[in-house]
Amino acid sequence: MSGCTPVSQGRYRKDRGRAATVPVCGTREAVYWKADMDIDCDGRPGRHCNAATDPHFSSSTAFAQSDGRALSSEKLPYVVVPAPSSLWDYREHGVRGGSVAAVVYRDRVSYAVVGDTGPADIIGEASYAAAKSLGIDPDPRSGGTPSGVTYIVFKDSRVTPLEDREAAETQGEKLAREFVDSAD
């Protein structure tokens, strides 16, 4: 992951008002980027994620679980991809709702799914559960981390049903092993 073959047509901002410095990189097996982590608390309301705890709360997610309900940010580790734009369209790179992702922070790896989309010009966001699994403060108001997170999304992968956290972990471990082995 030391080099980058850009697949985006430019760079993303980590936050509103910041310079665009983050390219989406690609290999045959995956797309990846290195950014911050903002907390996405969207989806089904819970104790930690709701309109009272998150000023930007939305009760919907771009992708739904198998019963049609929004995902639970508190229970399901998921990553957020930027909405399709001329900068980058995730769909053209084998990524969709339920694609398997590995999220790396310091010495920890968490396996997740693609569960939501965000602004078309900002990158670096994951669910409350993803942050918590990495030891990052998951609070939607004050949590997250300003840098040091690597997001790897495996092309043409899919967890079914999308909300199956155990399947994401099992498939993620397998795909990550294959990805590392192919780099040798």
Beta strands, then each sheet from edge to edge (+ up, - down):
strand 1: 12-13
strand 2: 20-22
strand 3: 25-26
strand 4: 30-40
strand 5: 78-82
strand 6: 100-105
strand 7: 108-118
strand 8: 125-127
strand 9: 145-154
sheet 1: 1+ 2-
sheet 2: 3+ 4- 8-
sheet 3: 3+ 4- 9+ 6- 7+ 5+
end
